[in-house]
């Protein structure tokens, strides 16, 4: 009987959560986009207000349900709902953001109880001209917070990059998982 896994993608607005789920999903993504009505409208026209949902079908027959959270704090009630029964968190950070480390600290603080029970991997997007430096800083900060320094530069539009993040998260949950699938 195939297994079903649930992973959650979180991070600031514009970090690539919706795009990552669209890239990984083998079905049409369910999106709850609405016109941005706050400072987000300077970054993009629409924003996720409840969740994104996609599904990856693995060669083994197993399925990975992908849930994307809204990035704005005012929708944080959805964070608890979406993390229920999930196996881990993919935290997407934008390297070109004004302060990626502040974003990291904020999201780890918000999701810390969940992270401590599951696993965390950080995907660093928008890396043009500084991704390596940001990845190093994020890795050091994760160690300082007592978390594994699993930070990977990734293009949310690239299925191979996103698959690497999912595999890293799965290996963080079960380091002896030898399937190599994502």
Contact map, one row per residue, 1 for C-alpha under 8 A:
11100000000000000000000000000000000000000000000000000000000000000000000000000000000000000000000000000000000000000000000000000000000000000000000000000000000000000000000000000000000000
11110000000000000000000000000000000000000000000000000000000111100000000000000000000000000000000000000000000000000000000000000000000000000000000000000000000000000000000000000000000000
11111000000000000000000000000000000000000000000000000000000011100000000000000000000000000000000000000000000000000000000000000000000000000000000000000000000000000000000000000000000000
01111100000000000000000000000000000000000000000000000000000001111000000000000000000000000000000000000000000000000000000000000000000000000000000000000000000000000000000000000000000000
00111110000000000000000000000000000000000000000000000000000001111000000000000000000001100000000000000000000000000000000000000000000000000000000000000000000000000000000000000000000000
00011111000000000000000000000000000000000000000000000000000000011110000000000000000011110000000000000000000000000000000000000000000000000000000000000000000000000000000000000000000000
00001111100000000000000000000000000000000000000000000000000000011110000000000000001001111100000000000000000000000000000000000000000000000000000000000000000000000000000000000000000000
00000111110000000000000000000000000000000000000000000000000000000111100000000000011001011100000000000000000000000000000000000000000000000000000000000000000000000000000000000000000000
00000011111000001000000000000000000000000000000000000000000000000111100000000000000000001111000000000000000000000000000000000000000000000000000000000000000000000000000000000000000000
00000001111100001000000000000000000000000000000000000000000000000001111000000000000000001111000000000000001000000000000000000000000000000000000000000000000000000000000000000000000000
00000000111110101000000000000000000000000000000000000000000000000000111000000000000000000011100000000010001000000000000000000000000000000000000000000000000000000000000000000000000000
00000000011111100000000000000000000000000000000000000000000000000000001100000000000000000001110000000010000000000000000000000000000000000000000000000000000000000000000000000000000000
00000000001111110000000000000000000000010000001000000000000000000000011100000000000000000000000000000000000000000000000000000000000000000000000000000000000000000000000000000000000000
00000000000111111000000000000000000000000011000000000000000000000000000000000000000000000000010000000000000000000000000000000000000000000000000000000000000000000000000000000000000000
00000000001111111000000000000000000000000000000000000000000000000000000000000000000000000001110000000000000000000000000000001100000000000000000000000000000000000000000000000000000000
00000000000011111111000000000000000000000000000000000000000000000000000000000000000000000001010000000000000000000000000000001000000000000000000000000000000100000000000000000000000000
00000000111001111111100000000000000000000000000000000000000000000001100000000000000000000001000000000000000000000000000000000000000000000000000000000000000100000000000000000000000000
00000000000000011111110000000000000000000000000100010000000000000001000000000000000000000000000000000000000000000000000000000000000000000000000000000000000000000000000000000000000000
00000000000000011111111000000000000000000000000000000000000000000000000000000000000000000000000000000000000000000000000000000000000000000000000000000000000110000000000000000000000000
00000000000000011111111100000000000000000000000000000000000000000000000000000000000000000000000000000000000000000000000000000000000000000000000000000000000111100100000000000000000000
00000000000000001111111110001000000000000000000000011100000000000111000000000000000000000000000000000000000000000000000000000000000000000000000000000000000000000000000000000000000000
00000000000000000111111110011000000000000000000000000100000000000000000000000000000000000000000000000000000000000000000000000000000000000000000000000000000000000000000000000000000000
00000000000000000011111110000000000000000000000000000000000000000000000000000000000000000000000000000000000000000000000000000000000000000000000000000000000111100100000000000000000000
00000000000000000001111111000000000000000000000000000111000000000000000000000000000000000000000000000000000000000000000000000000000000000000000000000000000000100110000000000000000000
00000000000000000000111111111000000000000000000000000111000000000100000000000000000000000000000000000000000000000000000000000000000000000000000000000000000000000000000000000000000000
00000000000000000000000111110000000000000000000000000111100000000000000000000000000000000000000000000000000000000000000000000000000000000000000000000000000000000000000000000000000000
00000000000000000000000011111000000000000000000000000111000000000000000000000000000000000000000000000000000000000000000000000000000000000000000000000000000000000000000000000000000000
00000000000000000000010011111100000000000000000000000100000000000000000000000000000000000000000000000000000000000000000000000000000000000000000000000000000000000000000000000000000000
00000000000000000000110010111110000000000000000000011110000000000000000000000000000000000000000000000000000000000000000000000000000000000000000000000000000000000000000000000000000000
00000000000000000000000000011111000000000000000000011100000000000000000000000000000000000000000000000000000000000000000000000000000000000000000000000000000000000000000000000000000000
00000000000000000000000000001111100000000000000100111000000000000000000000000000000000000000000000000000000000000000000000000000000000000000000000000000000000000000000000000000000000
00000000000000000000000000000111110000000000000111110000000000000000000000000000000000000000000000000000000000000000000000000000000000000000000000000000000000000000000000000000000000
00000000000000000000000000000011111000000000011111000000000000000000000000000000000000000000000000000000000000000000000000000000000000000000000000000000000000000000000000000000000000
00000000000000000000000000000001111100000000011110000000000000000000000000000000000000000000000000000000000000000000000000000000000000000000000000000000000000000000000000000000000000
00000000000000000000000000000000111110001000111000000000000000000000000000000000000000000000000000000000000000000000000000000000000000000000000000000000000000000000000000000000000000
00000000000000000000000000000000011111111001111000000000000000000000000000000000000000000000000000000000000000000000000000000000000000000000000000000000000000000000000000000000000000
00000000000000000000000000000000001111111000000000000000000000000000000000000000000000000000000000000000000000000000000000000000000000000000000000000000000000000000000000000000000000
00000000000000000000000000000000000111111000000000000000000000000000000000000000000000000000000000000000000000000000000000000000000000000000000000000000000000000000000000000000000000
00000000000000000000000000000000000111111110000000000000000000000000000000000000000000000000000000000000000000000000000000000000000000000000000000000000000000000000000000000000000000
00000000000010000000000000000000000111111111101000000000000000000000000000000000000000000000000000000000000000000000000000000000000000000000000000000000000000000000000000000000000000
00000000000000000000000000000000001111111111110000000000000000000000000000000000000000000000000000000000000000000000000000000000000000000000000000000000000000000000000000000000000000
00000000000000000000000000000000000000111111100000000000000000000000000000000000000000000000000000000000000000000000000000000000000000000000000000000000000000000000000000000000000000
00000000000001000000000000000000000000111111100000000000000000000000000000000000000000000000000000000000000000000000000000000000000000000000000000000000000000000000000000000000000000
00000000000001000000000000000000000100011111111000000000000000000000000000000000000000000000000000000000000000000000000000000000000000000000000000000000000000000000000000000000000000
00000000000000000000000000000000001100011111111000000000000000000000000000000000000000000000000000000000000000000000000000000000000000000000000000000000000000000000000000000000000000
00000000000000000000000000000000111100001001111100000000000000000000000000000000000000000000000000000000000000000000000000000000000000000000000000000000000000000000000000000000000000
00000000000010000000000000000000111100010001111110000000000000000000010000000000000000000000000000000000000000000000000000000000000000000000000000000000000000000000000000000000000000
00000000000000000100000000000011110000000000011111110000000000000000111000000000000000000000000000000000000000000000000000000000000000000000000000000000000000000000000000000000000000
00000000000000000000000000000001110000000000001111100000000000000000010000100000000000000000000000000000000000000000000000000000000000000000000000000000000000000000000000000000000000
00000000000000000000000000000001100000000000000111110000000000000000110000100100000000000000000000000000000000000000000000000000000000000000000000000000000000000000000000000000000000
00000000000000000000000000000011000000000000000111111000000000000011110000000100000000000000000000000000000000000000000000000000000000000000000000000000000000000000000000000000000000
00000000000000000100100000001111000000000000000101111100000000000111100000000000000000000000000000000000000000000000000000000000000000000000000000000000000000000000000000000000000000
00000000000000000000100000001110000000000000000000111110000000001111000000000000000000000000000000000000000000000000000000000000000000000000000000000000000000000000000000000000000000
00000000000000000000110111111100000000000000000000011111000000001110000000000000000000000000000000000000000000000000000000000000000000000000000000000000000000000000000000000000000000
00000000000000000000000111101000000000000000000000001111100000111100000000000000000000000000000000000000000000000000000000000000000000000000000000000000000000000000000000000000000000
00000000000000000000000111100000000000000000000000000111110000111100000000000000000000000000000000000000000000000000000000000000000000000000000000000000000000000000000000000000000000
00000000000000000000000001000000000000000000000000000011111011110000000000000000000000000000000000000000000000000000000000000000000000000000000000000000000000000000000000000000000000
00000000000000000000000000000000000000000000000000000001111111110000000000000000000000000000000000000000000000000000000000000000000000000000000000000000000000000000000000000000000011
00000000000000000000000000000000000000000000000000000000111111000000000000000000000000000000000000000000000000000000000000000000000000000000000000000000000000000000000000000000000010
01000000000000000000000000000000000000000000000000000000011111000000000000000000000000000000000000000000000000000000000000000000000000000000000000000000000000000000000000000000000000
01100000000000000000000000000000000000000000000000000000111111100000000000000000000000000000000000000000000000000000000000000000000000000000000000000000000000000000000000000000000000
01111000000000000000000000000000000000000000000000000000111111110000000000000000000000000000000000000000000000000000000000000000000000000000000000000000000000000000000000000000000000
01111000000000000000000000000000000000000000000000000011110011111000000000000000000000000000000000000000000000000000000000000000000000000000000000000000000000000000000000000000000000
00011110000000000000000000000000000000000000000000000011110001111100000000000000000000000000000000000000000000000000000000000000000000000000000000000000000000000000000000000000000000
00011110000000000000000000000000000000000000000000001111000000111110000000000000000000000000000000000000000000000000000000000000000000000000000000000000000000000000000000000000000000
00000111100000000000100010000000000000000000000000011111000000011111000000000000000000000000000000000000000000000000000000000000000000000000000000000000000000000000000000000000000000
00000111100000000000100000000000000000000000000000111100000000001111100000000000010000000000000000000000000000000000000000000000000000000000000000000000000000000000000000000000000000
00000001110000001100100000000000000000000000000000111000000000000111110000000000000000000000000000000000000000000000000000000000000000000000000000000000000000000000000000000000000000
00000001111000001000000000000000000000000000000101110000000000000011111000000110010000000000000000000000000000000000000000000000000000000000000000000000000000000000000000000000000000
00000000011010000000000000000000000000000000001111100000000000000001111100110110000000000000000000000000000000000000000000000000000000000000000000000000000000000000000000000000000000
00000000011110000000000000000000000000000000000100000000000000000000111110100000000000000000000000000000000000000000000000000000000000000000000000000000000000000000000000000000000000
00000000000110000000000000000000000000000000000000000000000000000000011111110000000000000000000000000000000000000000000000000000000000000000000000000000000000000000000000000000000000
00000000000000000000000000000000000000000000000000000000000000000000001111110000000000000000000000000000000000000000000000000000000000000000000000000000000000000000000000000000000000
00000000000000000000000000000000000000000000000000000000000000000000000111111000000000000000000000000000000000000000000000000000000000000000000000000000000000000000000000000000000000
00000000000000000000000000000000000000000000000011000000000000000000011111111110000000000000000000000000000000000000000000000000000000000000000000000000000000000000000000000000000000
00000000000000000000000000000000000000000000000000000000000000000000010111111111000000000000000000000000000000000000000000000000000000000000000000000000000000000000000000000000000000
00000000000000000000000000000000000000000000000000000000000000000000000001111111100000000000000000000000000000000000000000000000000000000000000000000000000000000000000000000000000000
00000000000000000000000000000000000000000000000001100000000000000000110000111111110000000000000000000000000000000000000000000000000000000000000000000000000000000000000000000000000000
00000000000000000000000000000000000000000000000000000000000000000000110000111111111000000000000000000000000000000000000000000000000000000000000000000000000000000000000000000000000000
00000000000000000000000000000000000000000000000000000000000000000000000000011111111100000000000000000000000000000000000000000000000000000000000000000000000000000000000000000000000000
00000000000000000000000000000000000000000000000000000000000000000000000000001111111100000000000000000000000000000000000000000000000000000000000000000000000000000000000000000000000000
00000001000000000000000000000000000000000000000000000000000000000010100000000111111101000000000000000000000000000000000000000000000000000000000000000000000000000000000000000000000000
00000011000000000000000000000000000000000000000000000000000000000000000000000011111111000000000000000000000000000100000000000000000000000000000000000000000000000000000000000000000000
00000000000000000000000000000000000000000000000000000000000000000000000000000001111111000000000000000000000000000000000000000000000000000000000000000000000000000000000000000000000000
00000100000000000000000000000000000000000000000000000000000000000000000000000000001111100000000000000000000000000000000000000000000000000000000000000000000000000000000000000000000000
00001111000000000000000000000000000000000000000000000000000000000000000000000000011111111000000000000000000000000000000000000000000000000000000000000000000000000000000000000000000000
00001110000000000000000000000000000000000000000000000000000000000000000000000000000011111000000000000000000000000000011000000000000000000000000000000000000000000000000000001000000000
00000111000000000000000000000000000000000000000000000000000000000000000000000000000001111100000000000000000000000110011100000000000000000000000000000000000000000000000010001000000000
00000011110000000000000000000000000000000000000000000000000000000000000000000000000001111110000000000000000000000010011110000000000000000000000000000000000000000000000010000000000000
00000011110000000000000000000000000000000000000000000000000000000000000000000000000000011111000000000000000000000000000111100000000000000000000000000000000000000000110010000000000000
00000000111000000000000000000000000000000000000000000000000000000000000000000000000000001111100000000000001000000000000111100000000000000000000000000000000000000000000000000000000000
00000000111100111000000000000000000000000000000000000000000000000000000000000000000000000111110000000000000000000000000001111000000000000000000000000000000000000000000000000000000000
00000000001100100000000000000000000000000000000000000000000000000000000000000000000000000011111000010011000000000000000001111000000000000000000000000000000000000000000000000000000000
00000000000101110000000000000000000000000000000000000000000000000000000000000000000000000001111110010000000000000000000000011110000000000000000000000000000000000000000000000000000000
00000000000000000000000000000000000000000000000000000000000000000000000000000000000000000000111110010000000000000000000000011110011001000000000000000000000000000000000000000000000000
00000000000000000000000000000000000000000000000000000000000000000000000000000000000000000000011111010000000000000000000000000111010000000000000000000000000000000000000000000000000000
00000000000000000000000000000000000000000000000000000000000000000000000000000000000000000000011111110000000000000000000000000000000000000000000000000000000000000000000000000000000000
00000000000000000000000000000000000000000000000000000000000000000000000000000000000000000000000111110000000000000000000000000000000000000000000000000000000000000000000000000000000000
00000000000000000000000000000000000000000000000000000000000000000000000000000000000000000000000011111110000000000000000000000000000000000000000000000000000000000000000000000000000000
00000000000000000000000000000000000000000000000000000000000000000000000000000000000000000000111111111111000000000000000000000000000001000100000000000000000000000000000000000000000000
00000000000000000000000000000000000000000000000000000000000000000000000000000000000000000000000000111111100000000000000000000000000000001100100000000000000000000000000000000000000000
00000000000000000000000000000000000000000000000000000000000000000000000000000000000000000000000000111111110000000000000000000000000000000000000000000000000000000000000000000000000000
00000000001100000000000000000000000000000000000000000000000000000000000000000000000000000000100000111111111000000000000000000000000000000000000000000000000000000000000000000000000000
00000000000000000000000000000000000000000000000000000000000000000000000000000000000000000000100000011111111100000000000000000000000000000100000000000000000000000000000000000000000000
00000000000000000000000000000000000000000000000000000000000000000000000000000000000000000000000000001111111110000000000000000000000000000000000000000000000000000000000000000000000000
00000000000000000000000000000000000000000000000000000000000000000000000000000000000000000000000000000111111111000000000000000000000000000000000000000000000000000000000000000000000000
00000000011000000000000000000000000000000000000000000000000000000000000000000000000000000010000000000011111111110000000000000000000000000000000000000000000000000000000000000000000000
00000000000000000000000000000000000000000000000000000000000000000000000000000000000000000000000000000001111111110010000000000000000000000000000000000000000000000000000000000000000000
00000000000000000000000000000000000000000000000000000000000000000000000000000000000000000000000000000000111111110000000000000000000000000000000000000000000000000000000000000000000000
00000000000000000000000000000000000000000000000000000000000000000000000000000000000000000000000000000000011111111000000000000000000000000000000000000000000000000000000000000000000000
00000000000000000000000000000000000000000000000000000000000000000000000000000000000000000000000000000000001111111110000000000000000000000000000000000000000000000000000000000000000000
00000000000000000000000000000000000000000000000000000000000000000000000000000000000000000000000000000000001111111111000000000000000000000000000000000000000000000000000000000000000000
00000000000000000000000000000000000000000000000000000000000000000000000000000000000000000000000000000000000001111111100000000000000000000000000000000000000000000000000000000000000000
00000000000000000000000000000000000000000000000000000000000000000000000000000000001000010000000000000000000000111111110000000000000000000000000000000000000000000000000000000000000000
00000000000000000000000000000000000000000000000000000000000000000000000000000000000000011000000000000000000100111111111100000000000000000000000000000000000000000000000000000000000000
00000000000000000000000000000000000000000000000000000000000000000000000000000000000000000000000000000000000000011111111000000000000000000000000000000000000000000000000000000000000000
00000000000000000000000000000000000000000000000000000000000000000000000000000000000000000000000000000000000000001111111000000000000000000000000000000000000000000000000000000000000000
00000000000000000000000000000000000000000000000000000000000000000000000000000000000000111000000000000000000000000111111100000000000000000000000000000000000000000000000000001000000000
00000000000000000000000000000000000000000000000000000000000000000000000000000000000000111000000000000000000000000011111110000000000000000000000000000000000000000000000010011000000000
00000000000000000000000000000000000000000000000000000000000000000000000000000000000000011110000000000000000000000010011111000000000000000000000000010100000000000000000010010000000000
00000000000000000000000000000000000000000000000000000000000000000000000000000000000000001110000000000000000000000000001111100000000000000000000000000111000000000000100110010000000000
00000000000000000000000000000000000000000000000000000000000000000000000000000000000000000111100000000000000000000000000111110000000000000000000000000111000000000000100000000000000000
00000000000000000000000000000000000000000000000000000000000000000000000000000000000000000111100000000000000000000000000011111000000000000000000000000011110000000000100000000000000000
00000000000000000000000000000000000000000000000000000000000000000000000000000000000000000001111000000000000000000000000001111110001001100000000000000011111000000000000000000000000000
00000000000000110000000000000000000000000000000000000000000000000000000000000000000000000001111000000000000000000000000000111110001000000000000000000000111100000000000000000000000000
00000000000000100000000000000000000000000000000000000000000000000000000000000000000000000000011100000000000000000000000000011111001000000000000000000000001000000000000000000000000000
00000000000000000000000000000000000000000000000000000000000000000000000000000000000000000000011100000000000000000000000000011111111100000000000000000000100000000000000000000000000000
00000000000000000000000000000000000000000000000000000000000000000000000000000000000000000000000100000000000000000000000000000111111000000000000000000000000000000000000000000000000000
00000000000000000000000000000000000000000000000000000000000000000000000000000000000000000000000000000000000000000000000000000011111000000000000000000000000000000000000000000000000000
00000000000000000000000000000000000000000000000000000000000000000000000000000000000000000000001100000000000000000000000000000011111111000000000000000000000000000000000000000000000000
00000000000000000000000000000000000000000000000000000000000000000000000000000000000000000000001000000000000000000000000000011111111111100000000000000000100000000000000000000000000000
00000000000000000000000000000000000000000000000000000000000000000000000000000000000000000000000000000000000000000000000000000010011111110000000000000000100000000000000000000000000000
00000000000000000000000000000000000000000000000000000000000000000000000000000000000000000000000000000000000000000000000000000000011111111000000000000000000000000000000000000000000000
00000000000000000000000000000000000000000000000000000000000000000000000000000000000000000000001000010000000000000000000000010000011111111100000000000000000000000000000000000000000000
00000000000000000000000000000000000000000000000000000000000000000000000000000000000000000000000000000000000000000000000000010000001111111110000000000011100000000000000000000000000000
00000000000000000000000000000000000000000000000000000000000000000000000000000000000000000000000000000000000000000000000000000000000111111111000000000000000000000000000000000000000000
00000000000000000000000000000000000000000000000000000000000000000000000000000000000000000000000000001000000000000000000000000000000011111111100000000000000000000000000000000000000000
00000000000000000000000000000000000000000000000000000000000000000000000000000000000000000000000000011001000000000000000000000000000001111111110000001010000000000000000000000000000000
00000000000000000000000000000000000000000000000000000000000000000000000000000000000000000000000000000000000000000000000000000000000000111111111000011110000000000000000000000000000000
00000000000000000000000000000000000000000000000000000000000000000000000000000000000000000000000000000000000000000000000000000000000000011111111100001000000000000000000000000000000000
00000000000000000000000000000000000000000000000000000000000000000000000000000000000000000000000000001000000000000000000000000000000000001111111110001000000000000000000000000000000000
00000000000000000000000000000000000000000000000000000000000000000000000000000000000000000000000000000000000000000000000000000000000000000111111111111100000000000000000000000000000000
00000000000000000000000000000000000000000000000000000000000000000000000000000000000000000000000000000000000000000000000000000000000000000011111111111000000000000000000000000000000000
00000000000000000000000000000000000000000000000000000000000000000000000000000000000000000000000000000000000000000000000000000000000000000001111111100000000000000000000000000000000000
00000000000000000000000000000000000000000000000000000000000000000000000000000000000000000000000000000000000000000000000000000000000000000000111111100000000000000000000000000000000000
00000000000000000000000000000000000000000000000000000000000000000000000000000000000000000000000000000000000000000000000000000000000000000000011111110000000000000000000000000000000000
00000000000000000000000000000000000000000000000000000000000000000000000000000000000000000000000000000000000000000000000000000000000000000000011111111000000000000000000000000000000000
00000000000000000000000000000000000000000000000000000000000000000000000000000000000000000000000000000000000000000000000100000000000000000010011001111100000000000000000000000000000000
00000000000000000000000000000000000000000000000000000000000000000000000000000000000000000000000000000000000000000000000000000000000000000111111000111110000000000000000000000000000000
00000000000000000000000000000000000000000000000000000000000000000000000000000000000000000000000000000000000000000000000111000000000000000010010000011111000000000000000100000000000000
00000000000000000000000000000000000000000000000000000000000000000000000000000000000000000000000000000000000000000000000011110000000000100110000000001111100000000000000000000000000000
00000000000000000000000000000000000000000000000000000000000000000000000000000000000000000000000000000000000000000000000011110000000000100000000000000111110000000000100000000000000000
00000000000000000000000000000000000000000000000000000000000000000000000000000000000000000000000000000000000000000000000000111010001100100000000000000011111000000000000000000000000000
00000000000000000000000000000000000000000000000000000000000000000000000000000000000000000000000000000000000000000000000000111000000000000000000000000001111101001100100000000000000000
00000000000000000000000000000000000000000000000000000000000000000000000000000000000000000000000000000000000000000000000000011100000000000000000000000000111111001100000000000000000000
00000000000000011011001000000000000000000000000000000000000000000000000000000000000000000000000000000000000000000000000000001000000000000000000000000000011111101100000000000000000000
00000000000000000011001000000000000000000000000000000000000000000000000000000000000000000000000000000000000000000000000000000000000000000000000000000000001111100100000000000000000000
00000000000000000001001000000000000000000000000000000000000000000000000000000000000000000000000000000000000000000000000000000000000000000000000000000000011111111100000000000000000000
00000000000000000001001100000000000000000000000000000000000000000000000000000000000000000000000000000000000000000000000000000000000000000000000000000000000111111110000000000000000000
00000000000000000000000000000000000000000000000000000000000000000000000000000000000000000000000000000000000000000000000000000000000000000000000000000000000001111111000000000000000000
00000000000000000000000000000000000000000000000000000000000000000000000000000000000000000000000000000000000000000000000000000000000000000000000000000000011101111111100000000000000000
00000000000000000001001100000000000000000000000000000000000000000000000000000000000000000000000000000000000000000000000000000000000000000000000000000000011111111111110000000000000000
00000000000000000000000100000000000000000000000000000000000000000000000000000000000000000000000000000000000000000000000000000000000000000000000000000000000000111111111000000000000001
00000000000000000000000000000000000000000000000000000000000000000000000000000000000000000000000000000000000000000000000000000000000000000000000000000000000000011111111100000000000001
00000000000000000000000000000000000000000000000000000000000000000000000000000000000000000100000000000000000000000000000011100000000000000000000000000001010000001111111110000000000000
00000000000000000000000000000000000000000000000000000000000000000000000000000000000000000100000000000000000000000000000000000000000000000000000000000000000000000111111111000000000001
00000000000000000000000000000000000000000000000000000000000000000000000000000000000000000000000000000000000000000000000000000000000000000000000000000000000000000011111111100000000111
00000000000000000000000000000000000000000000000000000000000000000000000000000000000000000000000000000000000000000000000010000000000000000000000000000100000000000001111111110000000000
00000000000000000000000000000000000000000000000000000000000000000000000000000000000000011100000000000000000000000000001110000000000000000000000000000000000000000000111111111000000000
00000000000000000000000000000000000000000000000000000000000000000000000000000000000000000000000000000000000000000000000000000000000000000000000000000000000000000000011111111110100000
00000000000000000000000000000000000000000000000000000000000000000000000000000000000000000000000000000000000000000000000000000000000000000000000000000000000000000000001111111111100000
00000000000000000000000000000000000000000000000000000000000000000000000000000000000000000000000000000000000000000000001110000000000000000000000000000000000000000000000111111110000000
00000000000000000000000000000000000000000000000000000000000000000000000000000000000000110000000000000000000000000000011000000000000000000000000000000000000000000000000011111110000000
00000000000000000000000000000000000000000000000000000000000000000000000000000000000000000000000000000000000000000000000000000000000000000000000000000000000000000000000001111111100000
00000000000000000000000000000000000000000000000000000000000000000000000000000000000000000000000000000000000000000000000000000000000000000000000000000000000000000000000001111111100000
00000000000000000000000000000000000000000000000000000000000000000000000000000000000000000000000000000000000000000000000000000000000000000000000000000000000000000000000000100111110000
00000000000000000000000000000000000000000000000000000000000000000000000000000000000000000000000000000000000000000000000000000000000000000000000000000000000000000000000001100111111100
00000000000000000000000000000000000000000000000000000000000000000000000000000000000000000000000000000000000000000000000000000000000000000000000000000000000000000000000000000001111100
00000000000000000000000000000000000000000000000000000000000000000000000000000000000000000000000000000000000000000000000000000000000000000000000000000000000000000000000000000000111110
00000000000000000000000000000000000000000000000000000000000000000000000000000000000000000000000000000000000000000000000000000000000000000000000000000000000000000000001000000000111111
00000000000000000000000000000000000000000000000000000000011000000000000000000000000000000000000000000000000000000000000000000000000000000000000000000000000000000000001000000000001111
00000000000000000000000000000000000000000000000000000000010000000000000000000000000000000000000000000000000000000000000000000000000000000000000000000000000000000011011000000000000111
